[in-house]
């Protein structure tokens, strides 16, 4: 596999909220074994934005990824034909305060700017969602952290995750409320995969923890 760097700096990072040293120190308290991480993904090497660990790149920094590429003759056997078209699907996971509309505009402008004169670029937005981050100094977060510590016996470590739950930013905008993420699954649960799983022990821990959250939130 050949590593390719897409240079979108600085426009891709214009509006990014940069995590401070204190938050980065908190994030990196979470257990992380790079070899184990690579083994689970089935890769031989990790790379990405310089100055950040792999763990940080998946949470506090925006990403851009090619989801699929196709074009030309892809059937059985060989055919010496030159493809007239090539296609790709690309996604970007955003972080606060990035805007999906602005990033889409910047990406499309960038692709058109680097295309050879012989190539016509046709691109469009499939869909977009806005980033969301829960403040760890909020009443809700503190109640959730206390509830988790009560049932698990350990204080939770606040980390950011590179997931896509666009409804959260909409809920905050429309209802003026903060969202609390309380996940009880494991990293190896294979979320959204055909072989997705969920341990029964974690299910019961969730049942045990949520009432404490309501209790501590009401007391705050």
BELBELLIN-V790302 format. One line per field, one symbol per residue. psi: psi as a letter, one per 40 degrees, with the letter a starting at -180 (. if undefined). A space follows every 10 residues. Layout:
BEGIN
psi = ???
END
This chain:
BEGIN
psi = hhhhhhheie ddedehhhhi dddddddeeh hhhddddddd efieiiiahi eiiddddede iiihihdihi iaheaiaihg ihheiiiihh ihhiiifihd dddddddddd dddehidehh hhiihdiiii iihhheeidd dddddddddd deeihihhii ifihgedddd ddddefiihh hgieiidfef heidfiihhd dddddddddd ddddddddd.
END
